[in-house]
């Protein structure tokens, strides 16, 4: 039963349901902020893309 409880606790702060859980009182904005503050900064691993060039490549591929 502990595994189910842990899974439910993890999902309380899931980005897809956090706002709803805050409005329902399941969690607080402070709890969410504390969880966000614990996340590592992976910005050095990000790959930046130019959306315009991706769309241009997509449209040129579809015309051939």
Backbone as numpy.savetxt, mean C-alpha at the origin, in Angstrom:
# Nx Ny Nz CAx CAy CAz Cx Cy Cz
-5.37 -20.95 16.81 -6.18 -19.76 16.81 -5.32 -18.50 16.81
-4.10 -18.62 17.30 -3.21 -17.46 17.35 -2.89 -16.96 15.95
-2.74 -17.87 15.00 -2.41 -17.45 13.64 -3.53 -16.61 13.04
-4.77 -17.00 13.26 -5.90 -16.23 12.75 -5.94 -14.85 13.38
-5.72 -14.79 14.67 -5.71 -13.51 15.38 -4.61 -12.60 14.82
-3.42 -13.16 14.59 -2.31 -12.37 14.04 -2.66 -11.86 12.65
-3.27 -12.68 11.82 -3.64 -12.27 10.47 -4.66 -11.14 10.50
-5.63 -11.24 11.38 -6.65 -10.19 11.52 -6.00 -8.90 11.99
-5.09 -8.98 12.94 -4.40 -7.79 13.43 -3.60 -7.11 12.33
-2.92 -7.91 11.52 -2.13 -7.35 10.42 -3.03 -6.64 9.41
-4.19 -7.20 9.14 -5.09 -6.63 8.13 -5.79 -5.38 8.60
-5.84 -5.13 9.91 -6.49 -3.92 10.42 -5.86 -2.67 9.83
-4.57 -2.73 9.55 -3.85 -1.56 9.07 -3.54 -1.64 7.58
-4.10 -2.62 6.91 -3.90 -2.76 5.47 -4.39 -1.50 4.77
-3.62 -1.01 3.84 -3.93 0.26 3.17 -5.32 0.24 2.52
-5.79 -0.92 2.12 -7.08 -1.01 1.44 -8.26 -0.88 2.40
-8.04 -1.10 3.70 -9.14 -1.04 4.66 -8.88 -0.13 5.87
-7.71 0.48 5.91 -7.33 1.28 7.09 -8.30 2.41 7.34
-8.66 3.15 6.30 -9.56 4.30 6.48 -10.92 3.84 7.01
-11.43 2.75 6.48 -12.71 2.22 6.94 -12.61 1.76 8.39
-11.50 1.09 8.73 -11.33 0.63 10.11 -11.21 1.79 11.09
-10.60 2.88 10.66 -10.51 4.06 11.52 -11.91 4.65 11.73
-12.68 4.76 10.65 -14.03 5.35 10.78 -14.95 4.47 11.61
-14.71 3.17 11.61 -15.54 2.24 12.40 -15.03 2.06 13.83
-13.88 2.64 14.12 -13.33 2.52 15.48 -12.57 1.23 15.72
-12.28 0.47 14.67 -11.53 -0.78 14.81 -10.09 -0.47 15.18
-9.58 0.61 14.64 -8.22 1.06 14.92 -8.23 2.59 14.96
-7.10 3.17 15.31 -7.03 4.63 15.37 -6.02 5.15 14.35
-6.14 6.42 14.05 -5.19 7.05 13.13 -3.79 7.02 13.74
-3.69 7.11 15.05 -2.40 7.05 15.73 -1.76 5.67 15.55
-2.57 4.61 15.68 -2.05 3.26 15.46 -1.54 3.09 14.03
-2.30 3.61 13.08 -1.90 3.52 11.68 -0.60 4.28 11.46
-0.48 5.48 12.01 0.74 6.26 11.83 1.94 5.57 12.45
1.76 4.96 13.62 2.86 4.23 14.26 3.31 3.07 13.39
2.37 2.36 12.79 2.71 1.24 11.91 3.43 1.74 10.67
2.98 2.86 10.11 3.64 3.44 8.93 5.05 3.90 9.26
5.24 4.45 10.45 6.56 4.92 10.86 7.56 3.78 11.02
7.06 2.57 11.29 7.94 1.40 11.45 8.39 0.82 10.12
7.72 1.18 9.03 8.08 0.62 7.73 9.45 1.13 7.28
10.23 0.25 6.64 11.54 0.70 6.16 11.40 1.63 4.96
12.38 2.47 4.77 12.42 3.38 3.62 13.12 2.66 2.47
12.35 2.22 1.48 12.91 1.51 0.33 13.01 2.40 -0.89
13.02 3.70 -0.70 13.04 4.61 -1.84 14.30 4.44 -2.68
15.40 3.99 -2.08 16.62 3.76 -2.85 16.46 2.61 -3.84
15.48 1.74 -3.62 15.25 0.60 -4.50 14.20 0.89 -5.56
13.65 2.08 -5.56 12.58 2.42 -6.50 13.14 2.57 -7.91
12.32 2.19 -8.86 12.66 2.41 -10.26 11.67 3.43 -10.80
12.18 4.58 -11.21 11.34 5.65 -11.69 11.07 5.45 -13.17
9.84 5.66 -13.56 9.46 5.51 -14.96 8.74 6.76 -15.43
8.80 6.99 -16.70 8.11 8.11 -17.32 6.85 7.55 -17.98
5.70 7.87 -17.45 4.45 7.30 -17.94 4.18 7.67 -19.39
4.58 8.87 -19.79 4.36 9.29 -21.18 5.13 8.39 -22.14
6.38 8.07 -21.80 7.16 7.20 -22.68 6.59 5.78 -22.70
6.07 5.32 -21.58 5.44 4.00 -21.56 4.20 3.97 -22.44
3.39 5.02 -22.37 2.18 5.08 -23.20 2.54 5.19 -24.67
3.60 5.95 -24.97 4.05 6.10 -26.35 4.53 4.74 -26.89
5.29 4.00 -26.08 5.77 2.68 -26.49 4.60 1.74 -26.72
3.60 1.81 -25.84 2.41 0.96 -25.96 1.66 1.25 -27.24
1.48 2.50 -27.56 0.71 2.87 -28.75 1.50 2.52 -30.03
2.81 2.63 -30.00 3.58 2.27 -31.20 3.62 0.76 -31.38
3.56 -0.01 -30.30 3.52 -1.47 -30.40 2.20 -1.94 -31.00
1.12 -1.27 -30.67 -0.20 -1.70 -31.15 -0.43 -1.33 -32.61
0.36 -0.43 -33.16 0.18 -0.04 -34.57 0.96 -0.92 -35.50
1.84 -1.76 -34.99 2.64 -2.64 -35.85 2.04 -3.99 -35.96
